[in-house]
């Protein structure tokens, strides 16, 4: 029988990882097309928000699927930190 809860927990971090990969891939294409360095492109608020959102999902999914309490804590702190950083970038787009 399929453990649907396990599928859901793991799909969260996989979606987050896919978001991060797609963001870096698209930013790389745009950086190449405009002649700007990839790092400069990734530092724009829109790309930073996408990366931090993906990282928050990775942390959340990993925290849900971790078995040890300390691993859950570490992943939860990563997710909370990424969510807070995303909020900060959204609130202060010119300081990103």
PyMOL commands that set and color helices and strands:
alter all, ss='L'
color gray80, all
select helices_A, chain A and resi 4-34+38-42+45-65+69-91+93-95
alter helices_A, ss='H'
color red, helices_A
deselect
rebuild
show_as cartoon
